[in-house]
Amino acid sequence: MNKKIRVLVLMGGKSSEHDVSIASGTEILKNLDTKKYNVLPVIISKDGTKWILTDSKSLLKRKNIISKEVTDKDIVLRSSKYIEGVGNASIKSVDVVFIAMHGKHGEDGNVQGMLELTGIPYTGSGVLASAIGMDKEIFRKLLVPQNLKIPKFVTLHANEKYPNFKKKLGSFPYFVKPVNGGSSVGASLARNQKELDESIKLAFNYDDRVLVDEYIRGLEVTCAVIGNDNPIALPVVEIRPLKGEFFDYESKYTESGSEEIVPARISKGISEKIKKMAIDVYKAIGCKGFGRVDFILKNNKYPVVLEINTIPGMTPTSLLPKAAKAEGISYSQLVDKIIEYATEKN
């Protein structure tokens, strides 16, 4: 009988996406085959100071993780105990860490760097690709030499004089978001000067740099990529927000918040172009394991790269599992593949 693989699922953390991370981690736990894996769920508290080792059964009983009413006290279960981190002697024999963390301190290379020091294999991209993927400004600048179309944008730093947006970006509306961040936290659409001032102020609550983009009208689509040296693109997903004007936090993580159509209702030619671009983006920044590239189809025809998610959401409503399902890959098979890629790259 083959020895079980010991998987530590790491979730939570000091991020505005703390709750989304726990929802992703919980869904991963639900789909890890206990005949193949011994699973250790670890939650990092919202302030980043506590590492909480719990058990899968208790965590899976929790509902409505993505809720303002849920606190760390609700997540710390009776079976929990505090540990010192992945280097703790009690969990030293971990074979692989499945990183289910999103946003700052989880998706930006910090956790990846720590795990590099321990020598423990981990899922997803390495330190550099993770850092580039999180920094939307650097990410976009790296795509320019690759001839990959990106929006016109302006980067703002705190306490600096704002430029003439109309001269650089054209007329309103504009799209505003933090440079570092995900799940559309702190992102908003500005149709006039008053809304622009409010949007910039909101985005600065989450980062010390803010992007102001030209607003591109068109279909929102996304394309997931899996693999290491020879990655493949999964079917393109069409995103139709139902609760907002764009694919915001509420649209992403609430039931009936959006309609995701797989495969997207676009021509085969456009779909293949998006898939190729997604792989080119993935390779350009050195991604591993899995990722998801977001696009806007200008005039519903021309793909423009918006950003990459090096640790895409894995919640029940997330886009990567839906794209994998359309490709004939179940959620359990998807997490198997991600774990295989993690051990392969090391």
Secondary structure as GFF3:
##gff-version 3
##sequence-region A 1 346
A	DSSP	beta_strand	5	12	.	.	.	ID=ss1
A	DSSP	alpha_helix	18	31	.	.	.	ID=ss2
A	DSSP	beta_strand	37	44	.	.	.	ID=ss3
A	DSSP	beta_strand	51	53	.	.	.	ID=ss4
A	DSSP	alpha_helix	56	60	.	.	.	ID=ss5
A	DSSP	alpha_helix	72	75	.	.	.	ID=ss6
A	DSSP	beta_strand	81	83	.	.	.	ID=ss7
A	DSSP	three_ten_helix	89	91	.	.	.	ID=ss8
A	DSSP	beta_strand	96	99	.	.	.	ID=ss9
A	DSSP	alpha_helix	110	118	.	.	.	ID=ss10
A	DSSP	alpha_helix	127	134	.	.	.	ID=ss11
A	DSSP	alpha_helix	136	143	.	.	.	ID=ss12
A	DSSP	three_ten_helix	144	146	.	.	.	ID=ss13
A	DSSP	beta_strand	153	157	.	.	.	ID=ss14
A	DSSP	alpha_helix	165	169	.	.	.	ID=ss15
A	DSSP	beta_strand	174	178	.	.	.	ID=ss16
A	DSSP	beta_strand	188	190	.	.	.	ID=ss17
A	DSSP	alpha_helix	193	204	.	.	.	ID=ss18
A	DSSP	beta_strand	209	214	.	.	.	ID=ss19
A	DSSP	beta_strand	218	227	.	.	.	ID=ss20
A	DSSP	beta_strand	232	233	.	.	.	ID=ss21
A	DSSP	beta_strand	237	241	.	.	.	ID=ss22
A	DSSP	alpha_helix	249	253	.	.	.	ID=ss23
A	DSSP	beta_strand	258	261	.	.	.	ID=ss24
A	DSSP	alpha_helix	268	284	.	.	.	ID=ss25
A	DSSP	beta_strand	289	298	.	.	.	ID=ss26
A	DSSP	beta_strand	302	309	.	.	.	ID=ss27
A	DSSP	alpha_helix	319	326	.	.	.	ID=ss28
A	DSSP	alpha_helix	331	345	.	.	.	ID=ss29
###
